[in-house]
Amino acid sequence: MCMQKMREISYSEAIREALDQSMKTDSSIFIIGEGVPDAYGVFGTTKGLKEKYGNDRVLDMPLSENALTGMCVGAAMLGSKPVIVHQRLDFGFIALDQIVNNAASWHYTFAGQSKIPVVMRFVIGRGWGNGPQHSQSSQALYAHIPGLKVVMPTTPYDAKGLLIQSIQDNNPVIFIEHRWLHGIKSHVPSEPYTVPIGIPKVVREGNDITIASTSYMTIEAIRAADNLKSIGISAEVIDIRTLKPLDTSQIRESVRKTGRLLVMDTGWRTCGFAGEIVADIAESCFNFMKDAPMRLTLPDIPTPTSYSLTKTYYPDYTDAIMLVAKSLGKQKEAERLISQVKKPTHHDVPDTSFRGPF
């Protein structure tokens, strides 16, 4: 990797670049979705692609999620590489028949003779009163289905590399973006590259506790780890990145070192993805555990719309700090630390640059 070709771009720009570079080299790729050709281009991720590649490869679609998803699955079977964009993960529920009964199973059903190279981009997130029909985080549902790959990149670097890899994959890939990540920036190579599907990444090294996290909760996990240093706690943070296929070997190795585990996920608690990680570690690392593994997730109620209700609905890094500190016997120190934290004026936006709701 040539450092002179690295520059800082946003998560949404990294996704747009991945699409652009993939389409430039492979004419079988097309993008379809609600709002894809619009001026704003799905949080800026498809902006300008219609002008560059034309109406035949960058298409808007009607409110017929199941039908159009089925069309993309069929196109993939015939040699195309569709990228279908659902601006909300919730909209994908309408297409579950095509995703679960067809896309996920056909390679197996036809004894490996059929390839389904389709990428389905789903956006999750919160804020601006989106409520239970526009901001759910049901990634565990998709990760439960055999035949689907599920990725949730956190950084712009991973967003670009994992999307290019997903487009090149011959299996259906669920590519999930948290909209609070679209504005974050980091160094990303200008040339095309891939990030392997199925490999987590250590983003903070530590010795006292392992924090395994997904998507935007990795940002909160890093904040927790950085603050925990001030009360003498060293936390190792692992960004899981891929929910399916799931490789827990790195998490297991970390837990054998630290003896403690906290899993942070954007989804719900019961039957959620965090519980899968806890179960795996309990089965494989029980004799190494110094304390019971913990989960930090959404509560088991529908996502509220009300500004006052969302204030206590979403966990953040201060909740992680308290759980970790309690496990390590430093609850009073954590309480003093949190009392000095200055949270944003508005809890339903990630930063002052955020211009939601869409």
C-alpha positions as CSV (number, residue, x, y, z in Angstrom):
1,M,0.0,0.0,0.0
2,C,1.5,3.3,-1.1
3,M,1.1,5.9,1.7
4,Q,1.1,8.8,-0.8
5,K,-2.2,7.4,-2.2
6,M,-3.9,7.5,1.2
7,R,-6.1,10.4,2.1
8,E,-8.9,11.1,4.5
9,I,-12.4,10.5,3.3
10,S,-15.8,9.9,4.9
11,Y,-17.5,6.5,5.2
12,S,-20.2,7.4,2.6
13,E,-17.5,8.6,0.2
14,A,-15.6,5.3,0.7
15,I,-18.8,3.4,-0.2
16,R,-19.3,5.5,-3.3
17,E,-15.7,5.0,-4.3
18,A,-16.1,1.2,-3.9
19,L,-19.1,1.2,-6.1
20,D,-17.5,3.5,-8.7
21,Q,-14.3,1.5,-8.9
22,S,-16.2,-1.8,-9.1
23,M,-18.5,-0.6,-11.8
24,K,-15.6,0.8,-13.8
25,T,-13.9,-2.6,-14.0
26,D,-17.0,-4.9,-14.3
27,S,-19.8,-4.0,-16.6
28,S,-22.1,-6.7,-15.1
29,I,-22.5,-4.6,-12.0
30,F,-25.6,-2.5,-11.7
31,I,-27.2,-0.6,-8.7
32,I,-30.9,-0.3,-8.0
33,G,-32.8,1.1,-5.1
34,E,-35.1,3.8,-3.8
35,G,-33.4,7.1,-4.2
36,V,-30.3,5.7,-5.8
37,P,-30.3,8.2,-8.7
38,D,-31.4,11.2,-6.6
39,A,-29.2,14.2,-6.2
40,Y,-28.3,13.3,-2.7
41,G,-27.8,9.7,-3.6
42,V,-28.6,7.6,-0.5
43,F,-26.5,9.6,2.1
44,G,-24.1,10.5,-0.8
45,T,-23.1,6.9,-1.4
46,T,-24.4,6.8,-5.0
47,K,-24.1,10.5,-5.8
48,G,-23.1,11.2,-9.5
49,L,-23.0,7.5,-10.5
50,K,-26.1,7.8,-12.7
51,E,-24.4,10.6,-14.7
52,K,-21.3,8.5,-15.1
53,Y,-22.8,5.1,-15.9
54,G,-26.2,5.9,-17.2
55,N,-29.8,4.9,-16.5
56,D,-29.2,1.2,-17.5
57,R,-26.8,0.6,-14.6
58,V,-28.0,3.1,-11.9
59,L,-31.7,2.7,-11.4
60,D,-34.4,4.0,-9.1
61,M,-37.0,1.5,-8.1
62,P,-40.7,1.6,-7.0
63,L,-42.0,0.7,-3.6
64,S,-41.9,-3.0,-4.5
65,E,-39.1,-4.4,-2.4
66,N,-40.0,-8.0,-2.7
67,A,-40.5,-7.9,-6.4
68,L,-37.3,-6.0,-7.2
69,T,-35.2,-8.0,-4.8
70,G,-36.5,-11.1,-6.6
71,M,-35.5,-9.5,-9.9
72,C,-32.0,-8.9,-8.6
73,V,-31.7,-12.5,-7.4
74,G,-32.7,-13.7,-10.8
75,A,-30.3,-11.3,-12.6
76,A,-27.5,-12.6,-10.3
77,M,-28.3,-16.2,-11.4
78,L,-28.0,-15.1,-15.0
79,G,-24.6,-13.5,-14.7
80,S,-25.1,-10.0,-13.5
81,K,-23.9,-8.6,-10.2
82,P,-26.7,-6.5,-8.7
83,V,-26.3,-4.1,-5.8
84,I,-29.7,-3.5,-4.4
85,V,-30.1,-0.6,-1.9
86,H,-32.7,-0.5,0.8
87,Q,-32.5,2.8,2.6
88,R,-33.7,1.2,5.8
89,L,-33.1,-2.4,7.0
90,D,-36.8,-2.3,7.9
91,F,-37.7,-2.2,4.2
92,G,-35.8,-5.5,3.7
93,F,-38.4,-7.3,5.8
94,I,-40.8,-6.9,2.9
95,A,-38.4,-8.8,0.7
96,L,-37.7,-11.7,3.2
97,D,-39.3,-14.2,0.9
98,Q,-36.8,-13.6,-1.8
99,I,-33.8,-13.2,0.5
100,V,-34.4,-16.2,2.8
101,N,-36.3,-18.7,0.6
102,N,-34.5,-18.0,-2.7
103,A,-31.2,-16.1,-2.5
104,A,-29.9,-17.8,0.6
105,S,-30.8,-21.3,-0.4
106,W,-30.5,-21.7,-4.2
107,H,-26.7,-22.4,-4.3
108,Y,-27.3,-25.3,-1.9
109,T,-30.6,-26.4,-3.5
110,F,-29.0,-26.8,-6.9
111,A,-25.9,-28.6,-5.6
112,G,-23.6,-25.7,-6.1
113,Q,-24.5,-25.2,-9.8
114,S,-26.1,-21.8,-9.2
115,K,-24.2,-18.7,-8.0
116,I,-26.0,-15.7,-6.4
117,P,-23.6,-12.7,-6.5
118,V,-26.0,-10.1,-5.2
119,V,-25.2,-7.5,-2.6
120,M,-28.1,-6.0,-0.5
121,R,-27.2,-2.8,1.2
122,F,-29.2,-2.0,4.3
123,V,-29.0,1.1,6.4
124,I,-29.7,1.0,10.1
125,G,-29.5,3.9,12.6
126,R,-31.3,6.2,15.0
127,G,-32.3,9.8,15.6
128,W,-34.7,12.3,14.2
129,G,-37.8,10.4,15.3
130,N,-37.4,7.6,12.8
131,G,-39.1,5.2,15.2
132,P,-39.9,1.4,14.9
133,Q,-40.4,1.3,11.1
134,H,-37.2,3.2,10.1
135,S,-34.4,2.5,12.6
136,Q,-34.5,-1.2,13.7
137,S,-31.3,-3.2,14.0
138,S,-32.3,-6.8,13.1
139,Q,-28.9,-8.0,11.8
140,A,-29.2,-11.1,14.0
141,L,-32.2,-12.2,11.9
142,Y,-30.1,-12.3,8.7
143,A,-27.1,-13.8,10.4
144,H,-29.3,-16.7,11.5
145,I,-30.0,-17.7,7.9
146,P,-27.7,-20.3,6.3
147,G,-26.4,-19.2,2.9
148,L,-26.3,-15.4,3.7
149,K,-23.1,-13.5,4.5
150,V,-23.6,-10.5,6.8
151,V,-21.0,-7.7,7.1
152,M,-21.2,-4.5,9.3
153,P,-18.1,-2.3,8.6
154,T,-17.3,0.4,11.2
155,T,-14.5,2.4,9.5
156,P,-14.3,4.1,6.0
157,Y,-11.4,1.8,5.3
158,D,-13.4,-1.3,6.0
159,A,-16.5,0.0,4.3
160,K,-14.6,0.3,1.0
161,G,-12.7,-2.9,1.2
162,L,-15.6,-5.0,2.5
163,L,-18.0,-3.6,-0.2
164,I,-15.6,-4.4,-3.0
165,Q,-15.1,-7.9,-1.6
166,S,-18.8,-8.3,-1.2
167,I,-19.5,-7.4,-4.8
168,Q,-16.8,-9.9,-5.9
169,D,-18.3,-12.7,-3.8
170,N,-20.5,-15.3,-5.5
171,N,-22.8,-15.5,-2.5
172,P,-25.6,-13.2,-1.4
173,V,-24.1,-10.6,1.0
174,I,-26.1,-8.4,3.4
175,F,-24.1,-5.2,3.7
176,I,-25.3,-3.2,6.7
177,E,-24.3,0.5,7.3
178,H,-25.1,2.5,10.4
179,R,-26.1,6.0,9.2
180,W,-24.2,7.6,12.2
181,L,-21.1,6.2,10.5
182,H,-21.6,7.9,7.1
183,G,-20.0,11.1,8.2
184,I,-16.9,9.8,10.0
185,K,-13.5,10.1,8.3
186,S,-10.3,8.1,8.2
187,H,-7.4,7.3,5.8
188,V,-8.5,5.2,2.8
189,P,-6.3,4.2,-0.1
190,S,-7.4,5.7,-3.4
191,E,-6.8,2.5,-5.4
192,P,-9.2,-0.5,-5.2
193,Y,-8.5,-3.1,-2.5
194,T,-10.4,-5.7,-0.6
195,V,-10.9,-6.6,3.1
196,P,-11.6,-10.3,3.6
197,I,-15.1,-11.3,4.8
198,G,-15.1,-13.2,8.1
199,I,-12.1,-11.7,9.9
200,P,-12.5,-9.4,13.0
201,K,-10.0,-6.8,13.9
202,V,-8.4,-5.6,17.2
203,V,-8.8,-1.8,17.3
204,R,-7.5,-1.3,20.9
205,E,-5.2,-3.6,22.8
206,G,-5.7,-4.3,26.5
207,N,-5.3,-6.9,29.2
208,D,-8.1,-6.5,31.7
209,I,-11.3,-7.1,29.7
210,T,-12.3,-7.9,26.1
211,I,-14.9,-5.7,24.4
212,A,-16.3,-7.3,21.2
213,S,-18.5,-4.9,19.3
214,T,-20.4,-4.4,16.0
215,S,-20.9,-1.4,13.7
216,Y,-21.5,1.9,15.5
217,M,-21.1,0.3,18.9
218,T,-17.4,-0.1,18.1
219,I,-17.2,3.7,18.2
220,E,-18.8,3.6,21.7
221,A,-16.5,0.7,22.7
222,I,-13.4,2.7,21.7
223,R,-14.6,5.7,23.7
224,A,-15.2,3.4,26.7
225,A,-11.7,1.9,26.4
226,D,-10.0,5.3,26.1
227,N,-11.8,6.6,29.2
228,L,-11.3,3.5,31.2
229,K,-7.5,4.1,31.0
230,S,-8.0,7.0,33.4
231,I,-9.2,4.6,36.2
232,G,-6.5,2.0,35.5
233,I,-8.5,-0.4,33.4
234,S,-7.0,-1.7,30.1
235,A,-9.7,-2.8,27.7
236,E,-9.1,-4.7,24.4
237,V,-11.6,-3.8,21.7
238,I,-12.4,-6.1,18.8
239,D,-14.5,-4.9,15.9
240,I,-16.3,-8.1,14.7
241,R,-17.0,-6.6,11.2
242,T,-18.5,-9.9,9.9
243,L,-21.5,-11.5,11.6
244,K,-21.7,-14.4,9.1
245,P,-19.5,-16.3,8.5
246,L,-18.6,-15.8,12.2
247,D,-15.0,-16.3,13.3
248,T,-14.6,-16.0,17.1
249,S,-11.0,-17.3,17.3
250,Q,-9.6,-13.8,17.9
251,I,-12.2,-13.1,20.6
252,R,-11.5,-16.4,22.2
253,E,-7.7,-15.7,22.2
254,S,-8.4,-12.3,23.8
255,V,-10.7,-13.6,26.5
256,R,-8.2,-16.3,27.4
257,K,-5.8,-13.4,28.1
258,T,-8.2,-11.0,29.9
259,G,-10.7,-13.4,31.5
260,R,-13.6,-11.0,31.0
261,L,-15.9,-10.2,28.1
262,L,-18.4,-7.4,27.2
263,V,-20.3,-7.6,23.9
264,M,-21.7,-4.4,22.5
265,D,-24.3,-4.7,19.7
266,T,-26.7,-2.3,18.0
267,G,-29.5,-5.0,18.1
268,W,-31.8,-6.2,20.8
269,R,-30.9,-8.4,23.7
270,T,-33.1,-11.5,23.6
271,C,-32.0,-13.9,20.8
272,G,-29.7,-11.2,19.6
273,F,-26.2,-11.4,18.1
274,A,-24.5,-10.4,21.3
275,G,-25.9,-13.5,22.9
276,E,-24.3,-15.7,20.2
277,I,-20.9,-14.3,21.1
278,V,-21.5,-14.8,24.8
279,A,-22.6,-18.4,24.2
280,D,-19.6,-19.2,22.1
281,I,-17.2,-17.8,24.7
282,A,-19.0,-19.6,27.5
283,E,-18.6,-22.8,25.6
284,S,-15.0,-22.4,24.6
285,C,-13.4,-20.3,27.3
286,F,-15.3,-21.1,30.5
287,N,-12.3,-22.1,32.5
288,F,-10.5,-18.9,31.6
289,M,-13.4,-16.6,32.8
290,K,-12.9,-14.5,35.9
291,D,-16.4,-13.1,35.8
292,A,-19.7,-13.8,33.9
293,P,-19.7,-12.4,30.3
294,M,-21.9,-9.3,29.8
295,R,-24.0,-7.9,27.0
296,L,-24.8,-4.2,26.2
297,T,-27.7,-4.0,23.7
298,L,-31.0,-2.3,23.1
299,P,-33.8,-3.2,25.5
300,D,-36.5,-5.6,24.3
301,I,-39.0,-3.0,23.2
302,P,-39.7,-1.4,19.8
303,T,-37.6,1.6,18.9
304,P,-39.3,4.7,20.2
305,T,-40.0,7.8,18.1
306,S,-40.3,10.3,21.0
307,Y,-37.2,12.4,21.7
308,S,-37.7,12.0,25.5
309,L,-37.9,8.2,25.2
310,T,-34.9,7.7,22.9
311,K,-32.8,9.5,25.5
312,T,-32.8,6.4,27.7
313,Y,-33.3,3.7,25.0
314,Y,-29.8,3.7,23.4
315,P,-26.8,2.6,25.4
316,D,-23.5,4.4,25.0
317,Y,-19.9,4.3,26.2
318,T,-20.8,5.5,29.7
319,D,-23.0,2.4,30.2
320,A,-20.1,0.2,29.0
321,I,-17.8,2.0,31.5
322,M,-20.1,1.1,34.4
323,L,-20.4,-2.5,33.4
324,V,-16.6,-2.9,33.0
325,A,-15.9,-1.1,36.2
326,K,-18.3,-3.2,38.2
327,S,-16.7,-6.4,36.9
328,L,-13.3,-5.1,38.0
329,G,-14.4,-3.7,41.3
330,K,-13.9,0.0,40.4
331,Q,-17.5,1.1,40.4
332,K,-17.0,4.2,42.5
333,E,-14.1,5.4,40.3
334,A,-16.3,4.9,37.3
335,E,-19.1,6.9,38.8
336,R,-16.7,9.8,39.5
337,L,-15.4,9.6,35.9
338,I,-18.9,9.6,34.4
339,S,-20.0,12.5,36.5
340,Q,-17.4,14.6,34.7
341,V,-18.5,13.5,31.2
342,K,-20.1,16.3,29.0
343,K,-22.5,14.7,26.6
344,P,-23.8,16.4,23.4
345,T,-26.6,18.8,23.7
346,H,-28.8,16.6,21.5
347,H,-28.6,12.9,22.1
348,D,-30.2,11.9,18.8
349,V,-27.4,13.1,16.5
350,P,-23.8,11.8,16.3
351,D,-22.2,15.2,15.8
352,T,-22.9,18.8,14.7
353,S,-22.3,17.9,11.0
354,F,-25.2,15.4,11.0
355,R,-28.0,16.5,8.6
356,G,-30.6,13.6,8.9
357,P,-33.1,12.2,8.7
358,F,-32.3,10.8,5.3
